[in-house]
Amino acid sequence: QVQVVESGGDLVQPGGSLRLSCTASGNIGGMIGMRWDRQAPGKEREFVALITDGGSTVYADSVKGRFTISGDNAKSTVSLQMNSLKPEDTAVYYCSTVVGGIQHWGQGTQVTVSS
C-alpha cells in the first residue's frame, strides 16, 4: 500500500509565497517521479509541475518562473515553492507518484490566494 500526504496549504495574499510539501510512504519500491496537480472550484484538475527520478523538472506555462519543484529521493518527499501567487492559483493542490504502473494521489491541500 502506498500513502501520499500533502501539507502546507493556507490562505495567502496576492503576491505572497507558500511552500507545499508531500511525502510518499509504504510500499514505494520502484517509485517513478513525483508531481503536483491542482483543481480549482468548478474546473478540471490540471497539471502544475513534476520532477523525475533524475531531477529533471517540467512546469505548466501558467506557473513557469513562479513555482519551483524540488525533491529528495532518499526521503521520498517533494516540495513546491510558490512565489508571486495570484488569485487564479487558488485551488486544491494534489501530489502524486507512480508505483508499479499505478498513480497514487494524496488527499490534497487547499491554497487560497485572496486579499
Buried (B, 14 or more C-beta within 10 A) or exposed (E): EBEBBBEBBBEBEEEBEBBBBBBBEEEBEEBEBBBBBBBBEEEEBEBBBBBEEEEEBBBBEBBEEBBBBBBEBEEBBBBBBBBEBEEEBBBBBBBBBBBEEEEBBBEBBEBBBEE
